[in-house]
């Protein structure tokens, strides 16, 4: 059986809990017996790019800050359906929690 490799975007950031670091077959997002891991990862990347654009901060800094937010916590819970919302909506929620 093939093994899936891991990758890391935030490996150099101390304390980064890392949805991107160490993704493997044990760390998946499942909704109604469907694997939505890629959907969640792509959504996080899009949200963090929007945050970086709005704040002018580097992507890695924004990723680290996003990981520490309640919005990210909700995104982790597939039953909340936050992952089906638009990246713009999730970014707005993030800025409600963390005003500029």
C-alpha positions as CSV (number, residue, x, y, z in Angstrom):
1,X,0.0,0.0,0.0
2,X,1.5,3.4,-0.9
3,X,2.4,5.8,1.9
4,X,1.7,9.5,1.7
5,X,4.5,11.8,2.2
6,X,4.4,14.7,4.7
7,X,5.2,18.3,3.9
8,X,5.6,21.5,5.9
9,X,4.9,25.1,5.2
10,X,5.3,26.4,8.8
11,X,8.1,24.1,9.9
12,X,10.4,27.0,10.7
13,X,7.9,28.8,12.9
14,X,8.3,28.0,16.6
15,X,5.1,26.6,18.1
16,X,3.3,26.3,14.8
17,X,0.7,23.6,15.4
18,X,0.8,22.8,11.7
19,X,-2.2,21.6,9.7
20,X,0.4,21.9,6.9
21,X,3.2,20.2,8.9
22,X,2.9,16.5,9.0
23,X,-0.2,15.9,7.0
24,X,-0.6,12.2,6.6
25,X,-3.3,9.5,6.5
26,X,-3.8,9.8,10.2
27,X,-4.6,13.6,10.1
28,X,-7.7,13.9,7.8
29,X,-10.8,16.0,7.9
30,X,-13.9,13.9,7.4
31,X,-17.4,15.1,6.8
32,X,-20.2,12.5,6.3
33,X,-17.7,9.8,5.5
34,X,-16.0,12.0,2.8
35,X,-12.4,13.1,3.1
36,X,-12.5,16.9,2.8
37,X,-8.9,17.4,3.9
38,X,-7.8,19.0,0.6
39,X,-10.8,21.4,0.7
40,X,-9.8,22.5,4.3
41,X,-6.2,23.0,3.5
42,X,-6.9,25.0,0.3
43,X,-9.4,27.1,2.2
44,X,-6.8,27.8,5.0
45,X,-4.2,28.8,2.4
46,X,-6.6,31.2,0.7
47,X,-7.8,32.8,3.9
48,X,-4.2,33.3,5.1
49,X,-3.3,34.9,1.7
50,X,-6.2,37.3,2.2
51,X,-5.1,38.1,5.7
52,X,-1.5,38.7,4.5
53,X,-2.7,41.0,1.7
54,X,-4.9,43.0,4.1
55,X,-2.3,43.3,6.9
56,X,0.8,43.6,4.7
57,X,2.5,40.9,6.9
58,X,4.4,37.9,5.6
59,X,2.4,34.8,4.8
60,X,4.2,32.7,7.5
61,X,3.4,35.3,10.2
62,X,-0.2,35.4,9.2
63,X,-0.4,31.6,9.1
64,X,1.0,31.4,12.7
65,X,-1.5,34.0,13.9
66,X,-4.4,32.2,12.1
67,X,-3.5,28.9,13.8
68,X,-4.0,30.6,17.2
69,X,-7.5,32.0,16.3
70,X,-10.9,30.7,17.2
71,X,-11.9,30.8,13.6
72,X,-9.2,28.2,12.9
73,X,-10.5,26.2,15.7
74,X,-14.0,26.2,14.1
75,X,-12.5,25.4,10.7
76,X,-11.0,22.3,12.3
77,X,-14.5,21.0,13.3
78,X,-15.9,19.8,10.0
79,X,-19.4,19.6,11.6
80,X,-19.4,23.4,12.0
81,X,-19.4,23.7,8.1
82,X,-17.1,26.7,8.4
83,X,-15.0,25.0,5.7
84,X,-17.8,25.4,3.1
85,X,-18.0,29.1,3.6
86,X,-16.1,31.4,1.2
87,X,-12.5,32.4,2.1
88,X,-13.7,36.0,2.2
89,X,-16.4,35.2,4.8
90,X,-13.8,33.3,7.0
91,X,-11.4,36.2,6.7
92,X,-14.1,38.6,7.8
93,X,-14.8,36.4,10.8
94,X,-11.0,36.3,11.6
95,X,-10.9,40.1,11.5
96,X,-13.9,40.3,13.8
97,X,-12.0,38.3,16.3
98,X,-8.7,40.1,15.6
99,X,-9.3,43.7,14.6
100,X,-6.5,45.4,12.7
